[in-house]
Amino acid sequence: MDYEVGDIVKLKKQHPCGSKEWRILRVGADFRLECMGCSHQIMIPRKQVEKNTRGLRKEE
């Protein structure tokens, strides 16, 4: 998949707030993701994001 800053990624497991969707803030070897439910930010390795992605939505 082609990941870009601003895209919305749906991951396999949900965040404790209940949301499964994350906005991509940074792309590289690690991704910075922001939870769409509570705005919590995390850094996560690219390999883990690619493995757990269940959907990708382009934001315009």
PyMOL Python script that loads the backbone (N, CA, C, O; Angstrom):
from pymol import cmd

cmd.read_pdbstr("""\
ATOM      1  N   MET A   1       0.833  -1.188   0.000  1.00  0.00           N
ATOM      2  CA  MET A   1       0.000   0.000   0.000  1.00  0.00           C
ATOM      3  C   MET A   1       0.877   1.251   0.000  1.00  0.00           C
ATOM      4  O   MET A   1       2.022   1.236   0.450  1.00  0.00           O
ATOM      5  N   ASP A   2       0.310   2.312  -0.510  1.00  0.00           N
ATOM      6  CA  ASP A   2       1.018   3.586  -0.573  1.00  0.00           C
ATOM      7  C   ASP A   2       0.488   4.502   0.531  1.00  0.00           C
ATOM      8  O   ASP A   2      -0.617   5.034   0.427  1.00  0.00           O
ATOM      9  N   TYR A   3       1.271   4.679   1.574  1.00  0.00           N
ATOM     10  CA  TYR A   3       0.861   5.500   2.715  1.00  0.00           C
ATOM     11  C   TYR A   3       1.341   6.930   2.517  1.00  0.00           C
ATOM     12  O   TYR A   3       2.484   7.147   2.113  1.00  0.00           O
ATOM     13  N   GLU A   4       0.488   7.902   2.794  1.00  0.00           N
ATOM     14  CA  GLU A   4       0.851   9.312   2.704  1.00  0.00           C
ATOM     15  C   GLU A   4       0.357  10.051   3.935  1.00  0.00           C
ATOM     16  O   GLU A   4      -0.605   9.633   4.579  1.00  0.00           O
ATOM     17  N   VAL A   5       1.021  11.150   4.258  1.00  0.00           N
ATOM     18  CA  VAL A   5       0.613  11.976   5.392  1.00  0.00           C
ATOM     19  C   VAL A   5      -0.814  12.479   5.158  1.00  0.00           C
ATOM     20  O   VAL A   5      -1.142  12.955   4.071  1.00  0.00           O
ATOM     21  N   GLY A   6      -1.647  12.370   6.178  1.00  0.00           N
ATOM     22  CA  GLY A   6      -3.030  12.822   6.091  1.00  0.00           C
ATOM     23  C   GLY A   6      -4.024  11.703   5.824  1.00  0.00           C
ATOM     24  O   GLY A   6      -5.225  11.890   6.021  1.00  0.00           O
ATOM     25  N   ASP A   7      -3.546  10.533   5.377  1.00  0.00           N
ATOM     26  CA  ASP A   7      -4.439   9.407   5.124  1.00  0.00           C
ATOM     27  C   ASP A   7      -4.980   8.846   6.434  1.00  0.00           C
ATOM     28  O   ASP A   7      -4.371   9.013   7.491  1.00  0.00           O
ATOM     29  N   ILE A   8      -6.125   8.180   6.356  1.00  0.00           N
ATOM     30  CA  ILE A   8      -6.733   7.530   7.515  1.00  0.00           C
ATOM     31  C   ILE A   8      -6.549   6.021   7.371  1.00  0.00           C
ATOM     32  O   ILE A   8      -6.939   5.431   6.363  1.00  0.00           O
ATOM     33  N   VAL A   9      -5.953   5.406   8.389  1.00  0.00           N
ATOM     34  CA  VAL A   9      -5.689   3.967   8.381  1.00  0.00           C
ATOM     35  C   VAL A   9      -6.608   3.299   9.392  1.00  0.00           C
ATOM     36  O   VAL A   9      -6.743   3.772  10.520  1.00  0.00           O
ATOM     37  N   LYS A  10      -7.238   2.205   8.994  1.00  0.00           N
ATOM     38  CA  LYS A  10      -8.039   1.411   9.921  1.00  0.00           C
ATOM     39  C   LYS A  10      -7.201   0.196  10.320  1.00  0.00           C
ATOM     40  O   LYS A  10      -6.814  -0.606   9.470  1.00  0.00           O
ATOM     41  N   LEU A  11      -6.925   0.067  11.619  1.00  0.00           N
ATOM     42  CA  LEU A  11      -6.086  -1.020  12.112  1.00  0.00           C
ATOM     43  C   LEU A  11      -6.927  -2.158  12.676  1.00  0.00           C
ATOM     44  O   LEU A  11      -8.116  -2.000  12.952  1.00  0.00           O
ATOM     45  N   LYS A  12      -6.276  -3.316  12.840  1.00  0.00           N
ATOM     46  CA  LYS A  12      -6.960  -4.523  13.297  1.00  0.00           C
ATOM     47  C   LYS A  12      -7.502  -4.377  14.718  1.00  0.00           C
ATOM     48  O   LYS A  12      -8.666  -4.688  14.972  1.00  0.00           O
ATOM     49  N   LYS A  13      -6.675  -3.912  15.634  1.00  0.00           N
ATOM     50  CA  LYS A  13      -7.101  -3.759  17.030  1.00  0.00           C
ATOM     51  C   LYS A  13      -7.550  -2.334  17.293  1.00  0.00           C
ATOM     52  O   LYS A  13      -7.019  -1.388  16.711  1.00  0.00           O
ATOM     53  N   GLN A  14      -8.523  -2.187  18.166  1.00  0.00           N
ATOM     54  CA  GLN A  14      -8.986  -0.845  18.484  1.00  0.00           C
ATOM     55  C   GLN A  14      -8.217  -0.249  19.648  1.00  0.00           C
ATOM     56  O   GLN A  14      -7.683  -0.967  20.493  1.00  0.00           O
ATOM     57  N   HIS A  15      -8.171   1.056  19.679  1.00  0.00           N
ATOM     58  CA  HIS A  15      -7.557   1.819  20.765  1.00  0.00           C
ATOM     59  C   HIS A  15      -8.489   1.717  21.978  1.00  0.00           C
ATOM     60  O   HIS A  15      -9.691   1.521  21.797  1.00  0.00           O
ATOM     61  N   PRO A  16      -7.980   1.843  23.196  1.00  0.00           N
ATOM     62  CA  PRO A  16      -8.853   1.776  24.375  1.00  0.00           C
ATOM     63  C   PRO A  16     -10.042   2.746  24.347  1.00  0.00           C
ATOM     64  O   PRO A  16     -11.042   2.504  25.022  1.00  0.00           O
ATOM     65  N   CYS A  17      -9.949   3.838  23.579  1.00  0.00           N
ATOM     66  CA  CYS A  17     -11.075   4.783  23.488  1.00  0.00           C
ATOM     67  C   CYS A  17     -12.189   4.234  22.600  1.00  0.00           C
ATOM     68  O   CYS A  17     -13.294   4.777  22.600  1.00  0.00           O
ATOM     69  N   GLY A  18     -11.919   3.163  21.839  1.00  0.00           N
ATOM     70  CA  GLY A  18     -12.936   2.529  21.014  1.00  0.00           C
ATOM     71  C   GLY A  18     -12.766   2.748  19.518  1.00  0.00           C
ATOM     72  O   GLY A  18     -13.457   2.110  18.723  1.00  0.00           O
ATOM     73  N   SER A  19     -11.865   3.632  19.118  1.00  0.00           N
ATOM     74  CA  SER A  19     -11.662   3.932  17.691  1.00  0.00           C
ATOM     75  C   SER A  19     -10.641   2.978  17.074  1.00  0.00           C
ATOM     76  O   SER A  19      -9.663   2.606  17.723  1.00  0.00           O
ATOM     77  N   LYS A  20     -10.869   2.584  15.823  1.00  0.00           N
ATOM     78  CA  LYS A  20      -9.906   1.775  15.075  1.00  0.00           C
ATOM     79  C   LYS A  20      -9.216   2.589  13.987  1.00  0.00           C
ATOM     80  O   LYS A  20      -8.350   2.074  13.279  1.00  0.00           O
ATOM     81  N   GLU A  21      -9.599   3.865  13.849  1.00  0.00           N
ATOM     82  CA  GLU A  21      -9.056   4.690  12.779  1.00  0.00           C
ATOM     83  C   GLU A  21      -7.993   5.660  13.303  1.00  0.00           C
ATOM     84  O   GLU A  21      -8.140   6.263  14.366  1.00  0.00           O
ATOM     85  N   TRP A  22      -6.911   5.786  12.515  1.00  0.00           N
ATOM     86  CA  TRP A  22      -5.778   6.631  12.869  1.00  0.00           C
ATOM     87  C   TRP A  22      -5.388   7.494  11.684  1.00  0.00           C
ATOM     88  O   TRP A  22      -5.395   7.019  10.548  1.00  0.00           O
ATOM     89  N   ARG A  23      -5.047   8.759  11.927  1.00  0.00           N
ATOM     90  CA  ARG A  23      -4.556   9.663  10.882  1.00  0.00           C
ATOM     91  C   ARG A  23      -3.027   9.583  10.874  1.00  0.00           C
ATOM     92  O   ARG A  23      -2.395   9.615  11.930  1.00  0.00           O
ATOM     93  N   ILE A  24      -2.442   9.480   9.688  1.00  0.00           N
ATOM     94  CA  ILE A  24      -0.985   9.425   9.548  1.00  0.00           C
ATOM     95  C   ILE A  24      -0.433  10.855   9.604  1.00  0.00           C
ATOM     96  O   ILE A  24      -0.820  11.712   8.810  1.00  0.00           O
ATOM     97  N   LEU A  25       0.471  11.095  10.547  1.00  0.00           N
ATOM     98  CA  LEU A  25       1.101  12.407  10.693  1.00  0.00           C
ATOM     99  C   LEU A  25       2.530  12.420  10.160  1.00  0.00           C
ATOM    100  O   LEU A  25       3.042  13.476   9.788  1.00  0.00           O
ATOM    101  N   ARG A  26       3.185  11.244  10.121  1.00  0.00           N
ATOM    102  CA  ARG A  26       4.573  11.145   9.669  1.00  0.00           C
ATOM    103  C   ARG A  26       4.776   9.778   9.055  1.00  0.00           C
ATOM    104  O   ARG A  26       4.290   8.776   9.578  1.00  0.00           O
ATOM    105  N   VAL A  27       5.502   9.734   7.933  1.00  0.00           N
ATOM    106  CA  VAL A  27       5.785   8.482   7.236  1.00  0.00           C
ATOM    107  C   VAL A  27       7.290   8.312   7.142  1.00  0.00           C
ATOM    108  O   VAL A  27       8.014   9.280   6.906  1.00  0.00           O
ATOM    109  N   GLY A  28       7.763   7.092   7.326  1.00  0.00           N
ATOM    110  CA  GLY A  28       9.186   6.787   7.231  1.00  0.00           C
ATOM    111  C   GLY A  28       9.399   5.373   7.739  1.00  0.00           C
ATOM    112  O   GLY A  28       8.537   4.512   7.558  1.00  0.00           O
ATOM    113  N   ALA A  29      10.536   5.125   8.371  1.00  0.00           N
ATOM    114  CA  ALA A  29      10.771   3.820   8.978  1.00  0.00           C
ATOM    115  C   ALA A  29       9.781   3.595  10.122  1.00  0.00           C
ATOM    116  O   ALA A  29       9.354   2.471  10.386  1.00  0.00           O
ATOM    117  N   ASP A  30       9.429   4.695  10.792  1.00  0.00           N
ATOM    118  CA  ASP A  30       8.389   4.686  11.825  1.00  0.00           C
ATOM    119  C   ASP A  30       7.266   5.608  11.365  1.00  0.00           C
ATOM    120  O   ASP A  30       7.500   6.575  10.639  1.00  0.00           O
ATOM    121  N   PHE A  31       6.062   5.301  11.789  1.00  0.00           N
ATOM    122  CA  PHE A  31       4.909   6.152  11.501  1.00  0.00           C
ATOM    123  C   PHE A  31       4.501   6.866  12.776  1.00  0.00           C
ATOM    124  O   PHE A  31       4.583   6.283  13.857  1.00  0.00           O
ATOM    125  N   ARG A  32       4.061   8.117  12.677  1.00  0.00           N
ATOM    126  CA  ARG A  32       3.406   8.795  13.798  1.00  0.00           C
ATOM    127  C   ARG A  32       1.934   8.794  13.443  1.00  0.00           C
ATOM    128  O   ARG A  32       1.534   9.318  12.404  1.00  0.00           O
ATOM    129  N   LEU A  33       1.125   8.195  14.321  1.00  0.00           N
ATOM    130  CA  LEU A  33      -0.311   8.090  14.104  1.00  0.00           C
ATOM    131  C   LEU A  33      -1.053   8.861  15.179  1.00  0.00           C
ATOM    132  O   LEU A  33      -0.611   8.927  16.326  1.00  0.00           O
ATOM    133  N   GLU A  34      -2.192   9.447  14.802  1.00  0.00           N
ATOM    134  CA  GLU A  34      -3.054  10.161  15.744  1.00  0.00           C
ATOM    135  C   GLU A  34      -4.413   9.472  15.744  1.00  0.00           C
ATOM    136  O   GLU A  34      -5.038   9.317  14.695  1.00  0.00           O
ATOM    137  N   CYS A  35      -4.863   9.063  16.923  1.00  0.00           N
ATOM    138  CA  CYS A  35      -6.159   8.402  17.063  1.00  0.00           C
ATOM    139  C   CYS A  35      -7.270   9.374  16.662  1.00  0.00           C
ATOM    140  O   CYS A  35      -7.267  10.534  17.073  1.00  0.00           O
ATOM    141  N   MET A  36      -8.217   8.892  15.858  1.00  0.00           N
ATOM    142  CA  MET A  36      -9.321   9.739  15.403  1.00  0.00           C
ATOM    143  C   MET A  36     -10.362   9.922  16.508  1.00  0.00           C
ATOM    144  O   MET A  36     -11.190  10.830  16.432  1.00  0.00           O
ATOM    145  N   GLY A  37     -10.329   9.070  17.529  1.00  0.00           N
ATOM    146  CA  GLY A  37     -11.299   9.164  18.612  1.00  0.00           C
ATOM    147  C   GLY A  37     -10.897  10.132  19.711  1.00  0.00           C
ATOM    148  O   GLY A  37     -11.705  10.956  20.142  1.00  0.00           O
ATOM    149  N   CYS A  38      -9.634  10.037  20.173  1.00  0.00           N
ATOM    150  CA  CYS A  38      -9.223  10.823  21.341  1.00  0.00           C
ATOM    151  C   CYS A  38      -8.004  11.700  21.082  1.00  0.00           C
ATOM    152  O   CYS A  38      -7.550  12.392  21.993  1.00  0.00           O
ATOM    153  N   SER A  39      -7.462  11.693  19.868  1.00  0.00           N
ATOM    154  CA  SER A  39      -6.309  12.511  19.462  1.00  0.00           C
ATOM    155  C   SER A  39      -4.989  12.100  20.114  1.00  0.00           C
ATOM    156  O   SER A  39      -4.028  12.869  20.091  1.00  0.00           O
ATOM    157  N   HIS A  40      -4.927  10.905  20.691  1.00  0.00           N
ATOM    158  CA  HIS A  40      -3.676  10.395  21.259  1.00  0.00           C
ATOM    159  C   HIS A  40      -2.715  10.085  20.115  1.00  0.00           C
ATOM    160  O   HIS A  40      -3.137   9.564  19.083  1.00  0.00           O
ATOM    161  N   GLN A  41      -1.423  10.400  20.282  1.00  0.00           N
ATOM    162  CA  GLN A  41      -0.439  10.152  19.239  1.00  0.00           C
ATOM    163  C   GLN A  41       0.531   9.069  19.667  1.00  0.00           C
ATOM    164  O   GLN A  41       0.936   9.000  20.828  1.00  0.00           O
ATOM    165  N   ILE A  42       0.905   8.208  18.695  1.00  0.00           N
ATOM    166  CA  ILE A  42       1.861   7.134  18.942  1.00  0.00           C
ATOM    167  C   ILE A  42       2.866   7.070  17.798  1.00  0.00           C
ATOM    168  O   ILE A  42       2.585   7.506  16.682  1.00  0.00           O
ATOM    169  N   MET A  43       4.043   6.519  18.095  1.00  0.00           N
ATOM    170  CA  MET A  43       5.024   6.185  17.065  1.00  0.00           C
ATOM    171  C   MET A  43       5.030   4.664  16.971  1.00  0.00           C
ATOM    172  O   MET A  43       5.093   3.974  17.988  1.00  0.00           O
ATOM    173  N   ILE A  44       4.966   4.145  15.752  1.00  0.00           N
ATOM    174  CA  ILE A  44       4.867   2.700  15.554  1.00  0.00           C
ATOM    175  C   ILE A  44       5.692   2.325  14.317  1.00  0.00           C
ATOM    176  O   ILE A  44       5.669   3.055  13.326  1.00  0.00           O
ATOM    177  N   PRO A  45       6.422   1.197  14.356  1.00  0.00           N
ATOM    178  CA  PRO A  45       7.242   0.801  13.204  1.00  0.00           C
ATOM    179  C   PRO A  45       6.396   0.541  11.949  1.00  0.00           C
ATOM    180  O   PRO A  45       5.270   0.051  12.039  1.00  0.00           O
ATOM    181  N   ARG A  46       6.954   0.878  10.782  1.00  0.00           N
ATOM    182  CA  ARG A  46       6.276   0.693   9.501  1.00  0.00           C
ATOM    183  C   ARG A  46       5.801  -0.753   9.323  1.00  0.00           C
ATOM    184  O   ARG A  46       4.683  -0.992   8.867  1.00  0.00           O
ATOM    185  N   LYS A  47       6.644  -1.696   9.680  1.00  0.00           N
ATOM    186  CA  LYS A  47       6.316  -3.121   9.496  1.00  0.00           C
ATOM    187  C   LYS A  47       5.037  -3.489  10.254  1.00  0.00           C
ATOM    188  O   LYS A  47       4.207  -4.241   9.741  1.00  0.00           O
ATOM    189  N   GLN A  48       4.877  -2.969  11.455  1.00  0.00           N
ATOM    190  CA  GLN A  48       3.704  -3.268  12.269  1.00  0.00           C
ATOM    191  C   GLN A  48       2.442  -2.632  11.679  1.00  0.00           C
ATOM    192  O   GLN A  48       1.371  -3.238  11.706  1.00  0.00           O
ATOM    193  N   VAL A  49       2.566  -1.417  11.149  1.00  0.00           N
ATOM    194  CA  VAL A  49       1.422  -0.754  10.510  1.00  0.00           C
ATOM    195  C   VAL A  49       0.991  -1.545   9.280  1.00  0.00           C
ATOM    196  O   VAL A  49      -0.198  -1.797   9.089  1.00  0.00           O
ATOM    197  N   GLU A  50       1.952  -1.938   8.443  1.00  0.00           N
ATOM    198  CA  GLU A  50       1.631  -2.692   7.227  1.00  0.00           C
ATOM    199  C   GLU A  50       0.958  -4.019   7.561  1.00  0.00           C
ATOM    200  O   GLU A  50       0.041  -4.437   6.854  1.00  0.00           O
ATOM    201  N   LYS A  51       1.396  -4.682   8.621  1.00  0.00           N
ATOM    202  CA  LYS A  51       0.835  -5.978   9.020  1.00  0.00           C
ATOM    203  C   LYS A  51      -0.594  -5.845   9.551  1.00  0.00           C
ATOM    204  O   LYS A  51      -1.430  -6.711   9.295  1.00  0.00           O
ATOM    205  N   ASN A  52      -0.879  -4.766  10.289  1.00  0.00           N
ATOM    206  CA  ASN A  52      -2.170  -4.630  10.982  1.00  0.00           C
ATOM    207  C   ASN A  52      -3.190  -3.765  10.256  1.00  0.00           C
ATOM    208  O   ASN A  52      -4.288  -3.561  10.774  1.00  0.00           O
ATOM    209  N   THR A  53      -2.862  -3.249   9.069  1.00  0.00           N
ATOM    210  CA  THR A  53      -3.794  -2.393   8.330  1.00  0.00           C
ATOM    211  C   THR A  53      -4.944  -3.219   7.766  1.00  0.00           C
ATOM    212  O   THR A  53      -4.734  -4.249   7.127  1.00  0.00           O
ATOM    213  N   ARG A  54      -6.175  -2.742   8.017  1.00  0.00           N
ATOM    214  CA  ARG A  54      -7.372  -3.387   7.486  1.00  0.00           C
ATOM    215  C   ARG A  54      -8.090  -2.506   6.470  1.00  0.00           C
ATOM    216  O   ARG A  54      -9.035  -2.949   5.818  1.00  0.00           O
ATOM    217  N   GLY A  55      -7.644  -1.263   6.336  1.00  0.00           N
ATOM    218  CA  GLY A  55      -8.247  -0.357   5.365  1.00  0.00           C
ATOM    219  C   GLY A  55      -7.461   0.938   5.298  1.00  0.00           C
ATOM    220  O   GLY A  55      -6.835   1.347   6.277  1.00  0.00           O
ATOM    221  N   LEU A  56      -7.496   1.586   4.133  1.00  0.00           N
ATOM    222  CA  LEU A  56      -6.798   2.845   3.943  1.00  0.00           C
ATOM    223  C   LEU A  56      -7.722   3.790   3.198  1.00  0.00           C
ATOM    224  O   LEU A  56      -8.252   3.454   2.139  1.00  0.00           O
ATOM    225  N   ARG A  57      -7.911   4.979   3.763  1.00  0.00           N
ATOM    226  CA  ARG A  57      -8.804   5.978   3.163  1.00  0.00           C
ATOM    227  C   ARG A  57      -7.993   7.245   2.905  1.00  0.00           C
ATOM    228  O   ARG A  57      -7.359   7.782   3.813  1.00  0.00           O
ATOM    229  N   LYS A  58      -8.018   7.714   1.668  1.00  0.00           N
ATOM    230  CA  LYS A  58      -7.293   8.923   1.300  1.00  0.00           C
ATOM    231  C   LYS A  58      -8.095  10.145   1.722  1.00  0.00           C
ATOM    232  O   LYS A  58      -9.282  10.247   1.410  1.00  0.00           O
ATOM    233  N   GLU A  59      -7.455  11.075   2.429  1.00  0.00           N
ATOM    234  CA  GLU A  59      -8.114  12.316   2.836  1.00  0.00           C
ATOM    235  C   GLU A  59      -7.821  13.385   1.795  1.00  0.00           C
ATOM    236  O   GLU A  59      -6.705  13.464   1.281  1.00  0.00           O
ATOM    237  N   GLU A  60      -8.786  14.181   1.493  1.00  0.00           N
ATOM    238  CA  GLU A  60      -8.601  15.228   0.487  1.00  0.00           C
ATOM    239  C   GLU A  60      -8.763  16.606   1.054  1.00  0.00           C
ATOM    240  O   GLU A  60      -8.636  17.591   0.327  1.00  0.00           O
TER     241      GLU A  60
END
""", "prot")
cmd.dss("prot")
cmd.show_as("cartoon", "prot")
cmd.util.cbc("prot")
cmd.orient("prot")
